C-alpha cells in the first residue's frame, strides 16, 4: 500500500504552511467537507495529527479509539501554535520503522501500521486540498504522499464492502485527469469545488 520509508514531513510542512495562511476572517468560511467550516477543518487536522501520532507510537487509548465522526471537531484556542507542533510530532513518530510495523489503531479501527501510515498520508493530502480550496491558497502536495494517498484510496474503492469509497461515493473523473484530481475524486469530493 505504501513504502514504509515514506516521509510524511514534506506533506506535513505543506499543510503547516496552509494553516499559517489562514486568516481570522476565514475561520467561518465553508469547506469541501459539507459539515465543516474552516475552523472545524483546522480542529480535525489537529485531532488527526495527535491520533496518528499516538497510533504510530502504539500508544492506544482515547485519542486512537475515538471515531472522527463522533463529533464535529472544534479548533484549539492556541491552534496557530499547537497544530504545527502536532504535525511535527506526527512526522517524527512516523520516521521510525516501528511505526510502520505491527498492528495499531486509529479512529477506533484496528489496522496494520503500514496501512495507518498510508491513511495518515491520505488525510494530510486530502485535507490539505480542502484547506487550500476553502481559503484560496495555492496547493501542490508532496509527490510521495500523493502517490501513497492514491494507492490507499484506489484500493479502498475496489473493496466491495465499502460501496465504492472511504469517505463518500467516488466522483467520476477522466482517466487522464491529474493525479491530484483523481485522488480528490476518490475521496468523494468534486475536484472542481470552489468556495
Order of alpha helices (4+ residues) and beta strands (2+ residues): alpha-alpha-alpha-alpha-alpha-beta-beta-alpha-alpha-alpha
